[in-house]
Amino acid sequence: MRVLDNEQHFIERLRTSSTKEAAFKELLSLYKERLYWHIRQIVKSHDDADDVLQNTFIKVYKNIDKFKGDSKLFSWMYRIATNESITHINKLAKRTFIANEEVHDHLVNSLEADVYFEGDAIQLKLQRAIASLPEKQQLVFNMKYFQDLKYKDMSEILDTSEGALKASYHIAVKKIESILKSD
């Protein structure tokens, strides 16, 4: 993926009415796939991930003027995607009258029927183990293990210290190893 050479200039293009559309198309092509897979790790379903991705980019488009620049644009968009994903899961829990923790189990169980899921039995076991973690540990594990994000970037996205994220990832790995060994 190409890194934005001059992020401040790019943000100005996103904020200027005459260049906003072209800059936004560029933003979509740069980040659409990465954000899709980040969201997909959280919501599991392809269709839900597409919906959440669309909501994420709508929020980015509508709120680019509110972006303060305290973090990288990438981190800001990841935070929006993460929050939109969590909101989606919370709505699903309310709609289906099940606890948030159980929603993750339900989502993993529905992976087997998802025509877009290309994993095997081992991948399904891993997803079940991840689903058993508390939500924050799931996020940290997915961001580090699947997306190979640096703790510095994760810290900006999740608004948590790097030390806490490292501890959370370590605990998550130990729990997942324990679950996988017991099966």
Solvent accessible surface area in square Angstrom, and as a share of the most:
residue,aa,sasa,rsa
1,M,122,0.54
2,R,124,0.45
3,V,111,0.64
4,L,18,0.09
5,D,134,0.69
6,N,92,0.47
7,E,47,0.21
8,Q,105,0.47
9,H,106,0.47
10,F,7,0.03
11,I,4,0.02
12,E,80,0.36
13,R,61,0.22
14,L,2,0.01
15,R,75,0.27
16,T,62,0.36
17,S,103,0.66
18,S,100,0.65
19,T,48,0.28
20,K,39,0.17
21,E,106,0.48
22,A,63,0.49
23,A,0,0.00
24,F,26,0.11
25,K,140,0.59
26,E,47,0.21
27,L,0,0.00
28,L,54,0.27
29,S,89,0.57
30,L,18,0.09
31,Y,8,0.03
32,K,105,0.45
33,E,123,0.55
34,R,80,0.29
35,L,0,0.00
36,Y,25,0.10
37,W,121,0.42
38,H,1,0.00
39,I,0,0.00
40,R,17,0.06
41,Q,27,0.12
42,I,8,0.04
43,V,0,0.00
44,K,6,0.02
45,S,26,0.17
46,H,36,0.16
47,D,92,0.48
48,D,32,0.16
49,A,0,0.00
50,D,62,0.32
51,D,78,0.40
52,V,3,0.01
53,L,16,0.08
54,Q,116,0.51
55,N,69,0.36
56,T,0,0.00
57,F,12,0.05
58,I,77,0.39
59,K,91,0.39
60,V,1,0.00
61,Y,68,0.26
62,K,150,0.64
63,N,39,0.20
64,I,3,0.01
65,D,98,0.51
66,K,148,0.63
67,F,11,0.05
68,K,172,0.73
69,G,42,0.41
70,D,126,0.65
71,S,29,0.19
72,K,86,0.37
73,L,0,0.00
74,F,17,0.07
75,S,1,0.01
76,W,43,0.15
77,M,0,0.00
78,Y,1,0.01
79,R,87,0.32
80,I,23,0.12
81,A,0,0.00
82,T,4,0.02
83,N,80,0.41
84,E,23,0.10
85,S,0,0.00
86,I,36,0.18
87,T,58,0.34
88,H,32,0.14
89,I,0,0.00
90,N,55,0.28
91,K,119,0.51
92,L,18,0.09
93,A,5,0.04
94,K,161,0.68
95,R,151,0.55
96,T,57,0.33
97,F,187,0.78
98,I,56,0.28
99,A,47,0.37
100,N,58,0.30
101,E,127,0.57
102,E,92,0.41
103,V,0,0.00
104,H,7,0.03
105,D,70,0.36
106,H,87,0.39
107,L,7,0.03
108,V,0,0.00
109,N,79,0.41
110,S,48,0.31
111,L,8,0.04
112,E,115,0.52
113,A,88,0.69
114,D,27,0.14
115,V,132,0.76
116,Y,114,0.43
117,F,43,0.18
118,E,167,0.75
119,G,31,0.30
120,D,90,0.46
121,A,76,0.59
122,I,132,0.67
123,Q,50,0.22
124,L,17,0.08
125,K,81,0.34
126,L,23,0.11
127,Q,6,0.03
128,R,98,0.36
129,A,1,0.00
130,I,0,0.00
131,A,6,0.05
132,S,67,0.43
133,L,7,0.04
134,P,71,0.45
135,E,58,0.26
136,K,88,0.37
137,Q,23,0.10
138,Q,9,0.04
139,L,10,0.05
140,V,0,0.00
141,F,7,0.03
142,N,3,0.01
143,M,1,0.00
144,K,46,0.20
145,Y,119,0.45
146,F,65,0.27
147,Q,34,0.15
148,D,110,0.57
149,L,5,0.03
150,K,140,0.59
151,Y,38,0.15
152,K,114,0.48
153,D,16,0.09
154,M,0,0.00
155,S,24,0.16
156,E,42,0.19
157,I,2,0.01
158,L,23,0.11
159,D,116,0.60
160,T,31,0.18
161,S,70,0.45
162,E,72,0.32
163,G,48,0.46
164,A,48,0.37
165,L,1,0.00
166,K,102,0.43
167,A,53,0.41
168,S,17,0.11
169,Y,44,0.17
170,H,105,0.47
171,I,79,0.40
172,A,0,0.00
173,V,37,0.22
174,K,109,0.46
175,K,78,0.33
176,I,7,0.04
177,E,71,0.32
178,S,67,0.44
179,I,56,0.28
180,L,64,0.32
181,K,166,0.70
182,S,90,0.58
183,D,110,0.57
